[in-house]
Amino acid sequence: MAVILLPQNIYEQFSTCLPDKLEEEISRASIRLKLQEPPKAVEERILYQLELDRLSGLKYLSQLRKGKLSLEDFNLKVELVAS
């Protein structure tokens, strides 16, 4: 499994917000991805994958905040990158 790249600013924004705000963002991102047409062009596939990685990173962050994922396991799955 590949490490998910998550921008540092997204991590900072959602690591300290109210839990409901994080869950709402996960829900919105999930709905956006489901409503998108399948990406055809290379650029569309790249943007789709970036959004999918962002969603996965937010889900792992949610698990971390709920105590379902240790910080060590989070760091094995997600790498924070400069924004």
QUIVEN-V793598 format. One record per backbone hydrogen bond with DSSP energy under -1.0 kcal/mol. NH is the residue of the N-H (numbers start at 1). CO is the residue of the C=O. E is the energy in kcal/mol with one decimal. If there is no record, write none. Layout:
nh: <NH;NH>
co: <CO;CO>
e: <E;E>
//
This chain:
nh: <4;6;8;11;12;13;14;15;22;23;24;25;26;27;28;29;30;31;32;33;34;35;45;46;47;48;49;50;51;52;53;54;55;56;57;58;59;60;61;62;63;64;65;66;67;68;69;74;75;76;77;78;79;81>
co: <77;79;81;7;8;9;10;11;18;19;20;21;22;23;24;25;26;27;28;29;30;31;41;42;43;44;45;46;47;48;49;50;51;52;53;54;55;56;57;58;59;60;61;62;64;63;63;70;71;72;73;74;4;6>
e: <-3.0;-2.6;-3.4;-2.1;-2.9;-2.2;-2.3;-1.9;-1.4;-2.3;-2.4;-2.0;-2.2;-2.2;-2.7;-2.6;-2.2;-2.3;-2.6;-2.2;-2.0;-2.1;-2.3;-2.2;-2.4;-2.5;-2.5;-2.4;-2.2;-2.4;-2.6;-2.3;-2.4;-2.5;-2.8;-2.3;-2.2;-2.4;-2.2;-2.3;-2.2;-2.4;-2.6;-1.8;-1.2;-2.4;-1.1;-2.6;-2.5;-1.2;-1.3;-2.8;-3.3;-2.1>
//
